[in-house]
Amino acid sequence: MAYPPYPFYASHGEGARLTDLDGNVYLDLINNYTSLIHGHGHARTAEAARAGLIAGQALGTPTVEEAELARELRRRLPALETVRFTSTGSEALQYAIRVARAATGRKRVLKFEGAYHGSEVSLVQDIWPRTALPPGTARPALPSSAGLDDTSTLTAVYNDAAAVASAFGQWGDEIAVVVVEPFLGNNALITATPDFLDAVFEQARAHGALVLFDEIQGLRAAYGGTQSVFGVTPDLVTVGKILSGGFALAGFGGRSDVMAHLADTGDPMPQSGTFTASPIALRAGLAALSDFGEEDYSRLRTLRDGFAARSVEEFARAGMTVHINGMGSMFHININEEPVGSVAQHLRSDHALWIAVRLGLLNRGINMMLRGTGCLSTPMKESDIDIYGDALRDVLSGI
Ligand SMILES: Cc1ncc(COP(=O)(O)O)c(C=O)c1O
């Protein structure tokens, strides 16, 4: 957790607030990078985790909670016919890709420029590009940092149906799975357009590839995940973040015939992990999710609109145009004259100005992401919009 100019060291959190070692209190609009839907110290989650500790911290055999949380997830996302748990989202993606390869007998993965799927090696590619790919194109992926080998991954332009067609036109019979982030969680919350998703599903179906929806942040956006908003049924799904009440737990799943490659085939694909399906995390996750129903999603969406509107208002007062992206309980401020619906447009936003604004907000008790995203939690109230808006006004008046 290191980032410029330097992070503050936290002492504790309570509800929507974080306190640092010097006793400064912040409105927490990060929420552990979207994983805390109830903020800090949610009573029912804490009680459930405590009960888990008392029952024994790691039991080395399945627990009832494993089936209960899987059932709760399937109620929300019917595409999850079969569910497996992992400790992190990155691990969930790793297994989902392997099972897709086992099911199709193919190797290549198609991902999108600007999409973040954690640290799985075949997906740490083309996440934060310096220049955007030309429209309508796809090419073999470029590792995003030193220390990574080339992979069989392909990268195409996000929100670009022609780029999807180009990838399948060139490598159609080699692609095992298309990995789709329904909104670019690390790049301006750019949200998938319906024609782009149509192209993904049509091309994948036509060429015998699977579609994997990475709902690791999407579970926070809608009760049934973003797939319920878009009206699509992916073959594979990864889930994480809010499903665990703040503990290390994620999952993957999907079509039973595809997931069967983990167990029922002559050459089964093994899944292992010492801390997989931690009973404490499962209990905490069940408690957190059971306290987050349709009406809570709707309340947070309304609150999000309030934060977004106040952001636009304060930047306009300072003579600047911003466009807000967002889904569910998250909003992203783009300091940009035009709306941001592509990575190319995102690269034209004024990131240097945002970094200065963010630091100003931090010094006034507002904790927001370096990348420009704000993430809400259920303890937040209407009055927090004013606290945020007044701080933003003060920062912008000095710029
Ligand atoms: C969309 C998405 N996929 C995967 C991951 C990786 O999850 P984890 O950090 O639990 O490995 C993240 C984490 O931020 C994410 O946002």
The ligand as a Gaussian input file, in Angstrom:
#p B3LYP/6-31G(d) Opt

LIG

0 1
 C      -12.138000      -6.531000     -11.391000
 C      -11.096000      -7.154000     -10.507000
 N      -10.694000      -8.403000     -10.748000
 C       -9.783000      -9.013000      -9.964000
 C       -9.217000      -8.369000      -8.894000
 C       -8.196000      -9.080000      -8.048000
 O       -8.705000      -9.377000      -6.791000
 P       -7.702000      -9.568000      -5.548000
 O       -7.094000      -8.233000      -5.259000
 O       -8.595000     -10.085000      -4.437000
 O       -6.685000     -10.565000      -5.962000
 C       -9.602000      -7.056000      -8.604000
 C       -8.994000      -6.330000      -7.466000
 O       -9.010000      -5.137000      -7.373000
 C      -10.563000      -6.429000      -9.431000
 O      -10.965000      -5.164000      -9.206000

